[in-house]
């Protein structure tokens, strides 16, 4: 049981590192990848919690549902960015134009 809690703690620490990339960018694709990775870590945490609480069947169902929502959200945002190229090139708020352009 302590192995599962150690792995869960490590995943939570990694999620904090990814949340920095989610907030700071520098591009929207970095943020999108960080959000997907955080979602994947949350799925793994749900599966670990299922084994810790000795109810894996319930938590695995929740993890699969969350994985499906994570995938659909990523595809939806990608399609939006494909159809709105002006949103793709945005950097940080307040960036000079030369940093945004490239």
N, CA, C and O atoms as a printed pandas DataFrame, in Angstrom:
     atom_number atom_name residue_name chain_id  residue_number  x_coord  y_coord  z_coord
0              1         N          UNK        A               1    0.818   -1.190    0.000
1              2        CA          UNK        A               1    0.000    0.000    0.000
2              3         C          UNK        A               1    0.868    1.263    0.000
3              4         O          UNK        A               1    0.468    2.274   -0.578
4              5         N          UNK        A               2    2.014    1.232    0.617
5              6        CA          UNK        A               2    2.865    2.411    0.637
6              7         C          UNK        A               2    3.471    2.703   -0.732
7              8         O          UNK        A               2    3.791    3.853   -1.035
8              9         N          UNK        A               3    3.631    1.668   -1.562
9             10        CA          UNK        A               3    4.144    1.906   -2.913
10            11         C          UNK        A               3    3.153    2.741   -3.711
11            12         O          UNK        A               3    3.538    3.648   -4.449
12            13         N          UNK        A               4    1.862    2.420   -3.553
13            14        CA          UNK        A               4    0.845    3.169   -4.285
14            15         C          UNK        A               4    0.800    4.624   -3.825
15            16         O          UNK        A               4    0.664    5.528   -4.649
16            17         N          UNK        A               5    0.911    4.854   -2.528
17            18        CA          UNK        A               5    0.880    6.238   -2.044
18            19         C          UNK        A               5    2.136    7.001   -2.464
19            20         O          UNK        A               5    2.066    8.203   -2.719
20            21         N          UNK        A               6    3.273    6.329   -2.537
21            22        CA          UNK        A               6    4.493    6.987   -3.005
22            23         C          UNK        A               6    4.375    7.367   -4.476
23            24         O          UNK        A               6    4.792    8.454   -4.876
24            25         N          UNK        A               7    3.810    6.474   -5.276
25            26        CA          UNK        A               7    3.621    6.774   -6.698
26            27         C          UNK        A               7    2.609    7.897   -6.870
27            28         O          UNK        A               7    2.794    8.775   -7.712
28            29         N          UNK        A               8    1.541    7.875   -6.079
29            30        CA          UNK        A               8    0.540    8.941   -6.153
30            31         C          UNK        A               8    1.161   10.280   -5.767
31            32         O          UNK        A               8    0.871   11.295   -6.400
32            33         N          UNK        A               9    2.003   10.299   -4.748
33            34        CA          UNK        A               9    2.683   11.538   -4.364
34            35         C          UNK        A               9    3.591   12.051   -5.458
35            36         O          UNK        A               9    3.640   13.254   -5.711
36            37         N          UNK        A              10    4.315   11.151   -6.113
37            38        CA          UNK        A              10    5.180   11.540   -7.219
38            39         C          UNK        A              10    4.365   12.119   -8.373
39            40         O          UNK        A              10    4.764   13.116   -8.976
40            41         N          UNK        A              11    3.243   11.510   -8.678
41            42        CA          UNK        A              11    2.392   12.018   -9.755
42            43         C          UNK        A              11    1.845   13.397   -9.428
43            44         O          UNK        A              11    1.736   14.247  -10.312
44            45         N          UNK        A              12    1.503   13.627   -8.174
45            46        CA          UNK        A              12    0.998   14.942   -7.785
46            47         C          UNK        A              12    2.088   15.998   -7.925
47            48         O          UNK        A              12    1.810   17.114   -8.365
48            49         N          UNK        A              13    3.316   15.667   -7.559
49            50        CA          UNK        A              13    4.431   16.603   -7.723
50            51         C          UNK        A              13    4.648   16.902   -9.204
51            52         O          UNK        A              13    4.880   18.052   -9.575
52            53         N          UNK        A              14    4.575   15.886  -10.043
53            54        CA          UNK        A              14    4.733   16.097  -11.485
54            55         C          UNK        A              14    3.595   16.938  -12.056
55            56         O          UNK        A              14    3.801   17.718  -12.985
56            57         N          UNK        A              15    2.395   16.778  -11.498
57            58        CA          UNK        A              15    1.271   17.591  -11.958
58            59         C          UNK        A              15    1.488   19.068  -11.640
59            60         O          UNK        A              15    1.081   19.934  -12.414
60            61         N          UNK        A              16    2.125   19.362  -10.511
61            62        CA          UNK        A              16    2.425   20.761  -10.200
62            63         C          UNK        A              16    3.434   21.331  -11.199
63            64         O          UNK        A              16    3.321   22.489  -11.602
64            65         N          UNK        A              17    4.405   20.533  -11.594
65            66        CA          UNK        A              17    5.350   20.981  -12.611
66            67         C          UNK        A              17    4.672   21.246  -13.947
67            68         O          UNK        A              17    4.999   22.211  -14.638
68            69         N          UNK        A              18    3.733   20.392  -14.304
69            70        CA          UNK        A              18    3.000   20.597  -15.551
70            71         C          UNK        A              18    2.055   21.787  -15.464
71            72         O          UNK        A              18    1.794   22.446  -16.471
72            73         N          UNK        A              19    1.544   22.066  -14.277
73            74        CA          UNK        A              19    0.653   23.215  -14.152
74            75         C          UNK        A              19    1.414   24.518  -14.401
75            76         O          UNK        A              19    0.827   25.496  -14.866
76            77         N          UNK        A              20    2.714   24.540  -14.096
77            78        CA          UNK        A              20    3.526   25.708  -14.447
78            79         C          UNK        A              20    3.534   25.897  -15.966
79            80         O          UNK        A              20    3.361   27.013  -16.456
80            81         N          UNK        A              21    3.736   24.805  -16.706
81            82        CA          UNK        A              21    3.754   24.892  -18.167
82            83         C          UNK        A              21    2.364   25.256  -18.693
83            84         O          UNK        A              21    2.249   25.939  -19.711
84            85         N          UNK        A              22    1.334   24.816  -18.025
85            86        CA          UNK        A              22   -0.037   25.135  -18.433
86            87         C          UNK        A              22   -0.306   26.627  -18.280
87            88         O          UNK        A              22   -0.999   27.215  -19.110
88            89         N          UNK        A              23    0.225   27.238  -17.246
89            90        CA          UNK        A              23   -0.027   28.651  -17.000
90            91         C          UNK        A              23    0.914   29.547  -17.808
91            92         O          UNK        A              23    0.472   30.554  -18.362
92            93         N          UNK        A              24    2.187   29.203  -17.885
93            94        CA          UNK        A              24    3.182   30.079  -18.493
94            95         C          UNK        A              24    3.366   29.900  -19.997
95            96         O          UNK        A              24    3.932   30.784  -20.639
96            97         N          UNK        A              25    2.919   28.815  -20.574
97            98        CA          UNK        A              25    3.005   28.665  -22.016
98            99         C          UNK        A              25    4.356   28.188  -22.504
99           100         O          UNK        A              25    4.825   27.179  -21.977
100          101         N          UNK        A              26    5.007   28.788  -23.425
101          102        CA          UNK        A              26    4.830   30.089  -24.039
102          103         C          UNK        A              26    3.825   30.099  -25.184
103          104         O          UNK        A              26    3.357   31.172  -25.565
104          105         N          UNK        A              27    3.487   28.978  -25.729
105          106        CA          UNK        A              27    2.510   28.929  -26.825
106          107         C          UNK        A              27    1.299   28.109  -26.406
107          108         O          UNK        A              27    1.317   27.400  -25.400
108          109         N          UNK        A              28    0.262   28.227  -27.198
109          110        CA          UNK        A              28   -0.982   27.535  -26.869
110          111         C          UNK        A              28   -0.814   26.020  -26.990
111          112         O          UNK        A              28   -1.495   25.271  -26.289
112          113         N          UNK        A              29    0.071   25.561  -27.855
113          114        CA          UNK        A              29    0.287   24.118  -27.988
114          115         C          UNK        A              29    0.977   23.540  -26.757
115          116         O          UNK        A              29    0.698   22.409  -26.359
116          117         N          UNK        A              30    1.881   24.319  -26.151
117          118        CA          UNK        A              30    2.487   23.878  -24.895
118          119         C          UNK        A              30    1.431   23.725  -23.812
119          120         O          UNK        A              30    1.456   22.781  -23.023
120          121         N          UNK        A              31    0.512   24.663  -23.792
121          122        CA          UNK        A              31   -0.560   24.606  -22.798
122          123         C          UNK        A              31   -1.482   23.417  -23.049
123          124         O          UNK        A              31   -1.927   22.759  -22.109
124          125         N          UNK        A              32   -1.761   23.151  -24.302
125          126        CA          UNK        A              32   -2.627   22.028  -24.653
126          127         C          UNK        A              32   -1.978   20.694  -24.278
127          128         O          UNK        A              32   -2.645   19.810  -23.740
128          129         N          UNK        A              33   -0.705   20.551  -24.553
129          130        CA          UNK        A              33    0.001   19.327  -24.172
130          131         C          UNK        A              33    0.088   19.161  -22.663
131          132         O          UNK        A              33   -0.042   18.049  -22.152
132          133         N          UNK        A              34    0.306   20.258  -21.945
133          134        CA          UNK        A              34    0.356   20.182  -20.483
134          135         C          UNK        A              34   -1.004   19.785  -19.916
135          136         O          UNK        A              34   -1.074   18.993  -18.976
136          137         N          UNK        A              35   -2.075   20.322  -20.472
137          138        CA          UNK        A              35   -3.411   19.956  -19.995
138          139         C          UNK        A              35   -3.694   18.478  -20.265
139          140         O          UNK        A              35   -4.300   17.805  -19.432
140          141         N          UNK        A              36   -3.267   17.973  -21.406
141          142        CA          UNK        A              36   -3.444   16.552  -21.699
142          143         C          UNK        A              36   -2.637   15.663  -20.766
143          144         O          UNK        A              36   -3.109   14.611  -20.335
144          145         N          UNK        A              37   -1.423   16.089  -20.458
145          146        CA          UNK        A              37   -0.591   15.298  -19.540
146          147         C          UNK        A              37   -1.150   15.311  -18.128
147          148         O          UNK        A              37   -1.108   14.294  -17.436
148          149         N          UNK        A              38   -1.675   16.452  -17.690
149          150        CA          UNK        A              38   -2.299   16.518  -16.369
150          151         C          UNK        A              38   -3.520   15.608  -16.330
151          152         O          UNK        A              38   -3.759   14.933  -15.329
152          153         N          UNK        A              39   -4.293   15.586  -17.410
153          154        CA          UNK        A              39   -5.437   14.680  -17.482
154          155         C          UNK        A              39   -5.021   13.223  -17.422
155          156         O          UNK        A              39   -5.689   12.410  -16.785
156          157         N          UNK        A              40   -3.927   12.890  -18.078
157          158        CA          UNK        A              40   -3.435   11.517  -18.037
158          159         C          UNK        A              40   -2.975   11.137  -16.635
159          160         O          UNK        A              40   -3.250   10.033  -16.167
160          161         N          UNK        A              41   -2.280   12.046  -15.968
161          162        CA          UNK        A              41   -1.870   11.770  -14.590
162          163         C          UNK        A              41   -3.082   11.620  -13.675
163          164         O          UNK        A              41   -3.068   10.800  -12.757
164          165         N          UNK        A              42   -4.130   12.405  -13.918
165          166        CA          UNK        A              42   -5.343   12.281  -13.106
166          167         C          UNK        A              42   -5.999   10.916  -13.312
167          168         O          UNK        A              42   -6.554   10.344  -12.374
168          169         N          UNK        A              43   -5.937   10.402  -14.521
169          170        CA          UNK        A              43   -6.486    9.078  -14.809
170          171         C          UNK        A              43   -5.716    8.008  -14.033
171          172         O          UNK        A              43   -6.313    7.107  -13.445
172          173         N          UNK        A              44   -4.397    8.115  -14.039
173          174        CA          UNK        A              44   -3.579    7.159  -13.296
174          175         C          UNK        A              44   -3.852    7.273  -11.798
175          176         O          UNK        A              44   -3.924    6.262  -11.099
176          177         N          UNK        A              45   -4.005    8.498  -11.307
177          178        CA          UNK        A              45   -4.327    8.674   -9.893
178          179         C          UNK        A              45   -5.674    8.051   -9.535
179          180         O          UNK        A              45   -5.818    7.473   -8.458
180          181         N          UNK        A              46   -6.650    8.160  -10.412
181          182        CA          UNK        A              46   -7.942    7.512  -10.161
182          183         C          UNK        A              46   -7.797    5.997  -10.079
183          184         O          UNK        A              46   -8.407    5.356   -9.223
184          185         N          UNK        A              47   -6.995    5.433  -10.963
185          186        CA          UNK        A              47   -6.780    3.985  -10.916
186          187         C          UNK        A              47   -6.055    3.575   -9.628
187          188         O          UNK        A              47   -6.394    2.555   -9.027
188          189         N          UNK        A              48   -5.070    4.356   -9.209
189          190        CA          UNK        A              48   -4.357    4.058   -7.967
190          191         C          UNK        A              48   -5.300    4.167   -6.772
191          192         O          UNK        A              48   -5.259    3.334   -5.865
192          193         N          UNK        A              49   -6.144    5.188   -6.772
193          194        CA          UNK        A              49   -7.096    5.339   -5.675
194          195         C          UNK        A              49   -8.057    4.162   -5.599
195          196         O          UNK        A              49   -8.465    3.752   -4.512
196          197         N          UNK        A              50   -8.416    3.623   -6.755
197          198        CA          UNK        A              50   -9.277    2.446   -6.769
198          199         C          UNK        A              50   -8.640    1.261   -6.054
199          200         O          UNK        A              50   -9.316    0.533   -5.328
200          201         N          UNK        A              51   -7.363    1.072   -6.256
201          202        CA          UNK        A              51   -6.676   -0.031   -5.580
202          203         C          UNK        A              51   -6.440    0.267   -4.101
203          204         O          UNK        A              51   -6.442   -0.642   -3.271
204          205         N          UNK        A              52   -6.237    1.541   -3.776
205          206        CA          UNK        A              52   -6.067    1.887   -2.365
206          207         C          UNK        A              52   -7.355    1.682   -1.570
207          208         O          UNK        A              52   -7.314    1.221   -0.429
208          209         N          UNK        A              53   -8.487    2.020   -2.163
209          210        CA          UNK        A              53   -9.779    1.870   -1.492
210          211         C          UNK        A              53  -10.415    0.509   -1.737
211          212         O          UNK        A              53  -11.543    0.261   -1.310
212          213         N          UNK        A              54   -9.698   -0.369   -2.420
213          214        CA          UNK        A              54  -10.155   -1.729   -2.731
214          215         C          UNK        A              54  -11.471   -1.737   -3.494
215          216         O          UNK        A              54  -12.318   -2.603   -3.278
216          217         N          UNK        A              55  -11.636   -0.771   -4.385
217          218        CA          UNK        A              55  -12.800   -0.679   -5.259
218          219         C          UNK        A              55  -12.336   -0.340   -6.676
219          220         O          UNK        A              55  -12.767    0.667   -7.238
220          221         N          UNK        A              56  -11.456   -1.172   -7.267
221          222        CA          UNK        A              56  -10.903   -0.789   -8.581
222          223         C          UNK        A              56  -11.949   -0.720   -9.680
223          224         O          UNK        A              56  -11.801    0.063  -10.618
224          225         N          UNK        A              57  -13.014   -1.531   -9.582
225          226        CA          UNK        A              57  -14.004   -1.530  -10.665
226          227         C          UNK        A              57  -14.696   -0.169  -10.781
227          228         O          UNK        A              57  -14.976    0.287  -11.890
228          229         N          UNK        A              58  -14.971    0.478   -9.655
229          230        CA          UNK        A              58  -15.629    1.778   -9.700
230          231         C          UNK        A              58  -14.674    2.865  -10.197
231          232         O          UNK        A              58  -15.045    3.678  -11.044
232          233         N          UNK        A              59  -13.465    2.880   -9.680
233          234        CA          UNK        A              59  -12.522    3.930  -10.040
234          235         C          UNK        A              59  -11.997    3.768  -11.463
235          236         O          UNK        A              59  -11.691    4.759  -12.126
236          237         N          UNK        A              60  -11.893    2.538  -11.931
237          238        CA          UNK        A              60  -11.455    2.339  -13.319
238          239         C          UNK        A              60  -12.528    2.842  -14.280
239          240         O          UNK        A              60  -12.200    3.401  -15.326
240          241         N          UNK        A              61  -13.794    2.653  -13.947
241          242        CA          UNK        A              61  -14.874    3.212  -14.778
242          243         C          UNK        A              61  -14.789    4.728  -14.821
243          244         O          UNK        A              61  -14.946    5.337  -15.879
244          245         N          UNK        A              62  -14.542    5.333  -13.672
245          246        CA          UNK        A              62  -14.376    6.792  -13.640
246          247         C          UNK        A              62  -13.163    7.227  -14.446
247          248         O          UNK        A              62  -13.214    8.232  -15.155
248          249         N          UNK        A              63  -12.078    6.481  -14.342
249          250        CA          UNK        A              63  -10.859    6.821  -15.082
250          251         C          UNK        A              63  -11.087    6.717  -16.592
251          252         O          UNK        A              63  -10.615    7.565  -17.349
252          253         N          UNK        A              64  -11.796    5.696  -17.024
253          254        CA          UNK        A              64  -12.076    5.557  -18.457
254          255         C          UNK        A              64  -12.977    6.682  -18.963
255          256         O          UNK        A              64  -12.786    7.190  -20.067
256          257         N          UNK        A              65  -13.949    7.062  -18.157
257          258        CA          UNK        A              65  -14.824    8.170  -18.543
258          259         C          UNK        A              65  -14.025    9.468  -18.641
259          260         O          UNK        A              65  -14.193   10.237  -19.588
260          261         N          UNK        A              66  -13.169    9.704  -17.671
261          262        CA          UNK        A              66  -12.345   10.900  -17.694
262          263         C          UNK        A              66  -11.374   10.880  -18.873
263          264         O          UNK        A              66  -11.105   11.924  -19.468
264          265         N          UNK        A              67  -10.855    9.719  -19.212
265          266        CA          UNK        A              67   -9.953    9.610  -20.366
266          267         C          UNK        A              67  -10.684    9.967  -21.654
267          268         O          UNK        A              67  -10.129   10.641  -22.521
268          269         N          UNK        A              68  -11.913    9.520  -21.776
269          270        CA          UNK        A              68  -12.701    9.841  -22.968
270          271         C          UNK        A              68  -12.967   11.336  -23.049
271          272         O          UNK        A              68  -12.849   11.930  -24.121
272          273         N          UNK        A              69  -13.325   11.951  -21.921
273          274        CA          UNK        A              69  -13.557   13.393  -21.905
274          275         C          UNK        A              69  -12.273   14.172  -22.196
275          276         O          UNK        A              69  -12.310   15.194  -22.882
276          277         N          UNK        A              70  -11.163   13.705  -21.689
277          278        CA          UNK        A              70   -9.874   14.341  -21.939
278          279         C          UNK        A              70   -9.539   14.291  -23.434
279          280         O          UNK        A              70   -9.089   15.283  -24.008
280          281         N          UNK        A              71   -9.760   13.149  -24.046
281          282        CA          UNK        A              71   -9.482   13.004  -25.478
282          283         C          UNK        A              71  -10.398   13.894  -26.315
283          284         O          UNK        A              71   -9.937   14.570  -27.235
284          285         N          UNK        A              72  -11.683   13.896  -26.002
285          286        CA          UNK        A              72  -12.636   14.708  -26.763
286          287         C          UNK        A              72  -12.312   16.192  -26.615
287          288         O          UNK        A              72  -12.398   16.946  -27.585
288          289         N          UNK        A              73  -11.940   16.613  -25.404
289          290        CA          UNK        A              73  -11.569   18.011  -25.195
290          291         C          UNK        A              73  -10.335   18.406  -25.981
291          292         O          UNK        A              73  -10.283   19.500  -26.542
292          293         N          UNK        A              74   -9.345   17.538  -26.029
293          294        CA          UNK        A              74   -8.120   17.823  -26.777
294          295         C          UNK        A              74   -8.408   17.919  -28.273
295          296         O          UNK        A              74   -7.895   18.808  -28.952
296          297         N          UNK        A              75   -9.219   17.012  -28.777
297          298        CA          UNK        A              75   -9.567   17.056  -30.201
298          299         C          UNK        A              75  -10.380   18.300  -30.524
299          300         O          UNK        A              75  -10.168   18.926  -31.562
300          301         N          UNK        A              76  -11.304   18.663  -29.648
301          302        CA          UNK        A              76  -12.128   19.851  -29.889
302          303         C          UNK        A              76  -11.283   21.121  -29.909
303          304         O          UNK        A              76  -11.473   21.974  -30.777
304          305         N          UNK        A              77  -10.366   21.255  -28.979
305          306        CA          UNK        A              77   -9.506   22.440  -28.946
306          307         C          UNK        A              77   -8.577   22.452  -30.157
307          308         O          UNK        A              77   -8.315   23.512  -30.725
308          309         N          UNK        A              78   -8.078   21.284  -30.555
309          310        CA          UNK        A              78   -7.215   21.217  -31.741
310          311         C          UNK        A              78   -7.965   21.627  -32.998
311          312         O          UNK        A              78   -7.426   22.350  -33.836
312          313         N          UNK        A              79   -9.200   21.173  -33.131
313          314        CA          UNK        A              79  -10.006   21.567  -34.302
314          315         C          UNK        A              79  -10.293   23.069  -34.278
315          316         O          UNK        A              79  -10.274   23.724  -35.320
316          317         N          UNK        A              80  -10.557   23.609  -33.091
317          318        CA          UNK        A              80  -10.785   25.042  -32.981
318          319         C          UNK        A              80   -9.552   25.814  -33.418
319          320         O          UNK        A              80   -9.661   26.788  -34.162
320          321         N          UNK        A              81   -8.379   25.387  -32.962
321          322        CA          UNK        A              81   -7.145   26.077  -33.331
322          323         C          UNK        A              81   -6.823   25.913  -34.811
323          324         O          UNK        A              81   -6.203   26.789  -35.415
324          325         N          UNK        A              82   -7.240   24.804  -35.388
325          326        CA          UNK        A              82   -7.033   24.603  -36.825
326          327         C          UNK        A              82   -7.873   25.590  -37.631
327          328         O          UNK        A              82   -7.432   26.080  -38.670
328          329         N          UNK        A              83   -9.074   25.881  -37.157
329          330        CA          UNK        A              83   -9.976   26.788  -37.884
330          331         C          UNK        A              83   -9.771   28.253  -37.520
331          332         O          UNK        A              83  -10.289   29.126  -38.216
332          333         N          UNK        A              84   -9.035   28.552  -36.455
333          334        CA          UNK        A              84   -8.771   29.925  -36.034
334          335         C          UNK        A              84   -7.264   30.121  -35.864
335          336         O          UNK        A              84   -6.762   30.107  -34.740
336          337         N          UNK        A              85   -6.545   30.304  -36.965
337          338        CA          UNK        A              85   -5.079   30.391  -36.868
338          339         C          UNK        A              85   -4.591   31.594  -36.075
339          340         O          UNK        A              85   -3.471   31.573  -35.565
340          341         N          UNK        A              86   -5.399   32.642  -35.957
341          342        CA          UNK        A              86   -4.954   33.807  -35.192
342          343         C          UNK        A              86   -4.819   33.484  -33.702
343          344         O          UNK        A              86   -4.058   34.150  -33.000
344          345         N          UNK        A              87   -5.529   32.494  -33.215
345          346        CA          UNK        A              87   -5.433   32.092  -31.814
346          347         C          UNK        A              87   -4.173   31.269  -31.544
347          348         O          UNK        A              87   -3.691   31.226  -30.412
348          349         N          UNK        A              88   -3.640   30.618  -32.575
349          350        CA          UNK        A              88   -2.464   29.756  -32.404
350          351         C          UNK        A              88   -1.224   30.524  -32.051
351          352         O          UNK        A              88   -0.387   30.029  -31.297
352          353         N          UNK        A              89   -1.081   31.710  -32.569
353          354        CA          UNK        A              89    0.180   32.433  -32.478
354          355         C          UNK        A              89    0.265   33.338  -31.259
355          356         O          UNK        A              89    1.222   34.101  -31.129
356          357         N          UNK        A              90   -0.702   33.270  -30.377
357          358        CA          UNK        A              90   -0.674   34.137  -29.209
358          359         C          UNK        A              90    0.359   33.642  -28.208
359          360         O          UNK        A              90    0.434   32.449  -27.916
360          361         N          UNK        A              91    1.139   34.555  -27.694
361          362        CA          UNK        A              91    2.094   34.243  -26.640
362          363         C          UNK        A              91    1.529   34.673  -25.304
363          364         O          UNK        A              91    0.323   34.595  -25.070
364          365         N          UNK        A              92    2.403   35.123  -24.439
365          366        CA          UNK        A              92    1.989   35.612  -23.134
366          367         C          UNK        A              92    1.330   36.977  -23.284
367          368         O          UNK        A              92    1.688   37.731  -24.189
368          369         N          UNK        A              93    0.375   37.314  -22.419
369          370        CA          UNK        A              93   -0.189   38.670  -22.454
370          371         C          UNK        A              93    0.899   39.704  -22.189
371          372         O          UNK        A              93    1.677   39.571  -21.244
372          373         N          UNK        A              94    0.946   40.723  -23.020
373          374        CA          UNK        A              94    1.943   41.770  -22.853
374          375         C          UNK        A              94    3.253   41.501  -23.568
375          376         O          UNK        A              94    4.185   42.297  -23.456
376          377         N          UNK        A              95    3.351   40.391  -24.306
377          378        CA          UNK        A              95    4.583   40.113  -25.053
378          379         C          UNK        A              95    4.750   41.122  -26.171
379          380         O          UNK        A              95    3.762   41.566  -26.756
380          381         N          UNK        A              96    5.993   41.494  -26.478
381          382        CA          UNK        A              96    6.215   42.371  -27.628
382          383         C          UNK        A              96    5.862   41.621  -28.908
383          384         O          UNK        A              96    5.933   40.392  -28.940
384          385         N          UNK        A              97    5.486   42.335  -29.955
385          386        CA          UNK        A              97    5.060   41.673  -31.195
386          387         C          UNK        A              97    6.110   40.769  -31.804
387          388         O          UNK        A              97    5.758   39.761  -32.416
388          389         N          UNK        A              98    7.398   41.093  -31.659
389          390        CA          UNK        A              98    8.419   40.226  -32.275
390          391         C          UNK        A              98    8.490   38.874  -31.593
391          392         O          UNK        A              98    8.854   37.889  -32.236
392          393         N          UNK        A              99    8.150   38.792  -30.296
393          394        CA          UNK        A              99    8.158   37.479  -29.634
394          395         C          UNK        A              99    6.948   36.655  -30.056
395          396         O          UNK        A              99    7.041   35.437  -30.205
396          397         N          UNK        A             100    5.811   37.325  -30.250
397          398        CA          UNK        A             100    4.608   36.613  -30.658
398          399         C          UNK        A             100    4.773   36.063  -32.060
399          400         O          UNK        A             100    4.353   34.941  -32.341
400          401         N          UNK        A             101    5.379   36.837  -32.941
401          402        CA          UNK        A             101    5.513   36.425  -34.336
402          403         C          UNK        A             101    6.486   35.275  -34.512
403          404         O          UNK        A             101    6.379   34.562  -35.510
404          405         N          UNK        A             102    7.389   35.057  -33.643
405          406        CA          UNK        A             102    8.291   33.950  -33.901
406          407         C          UNK        A             102    9.383   33.885  -32.961
407          408         O          UNK        A             102   10.228   32.996  -33.057
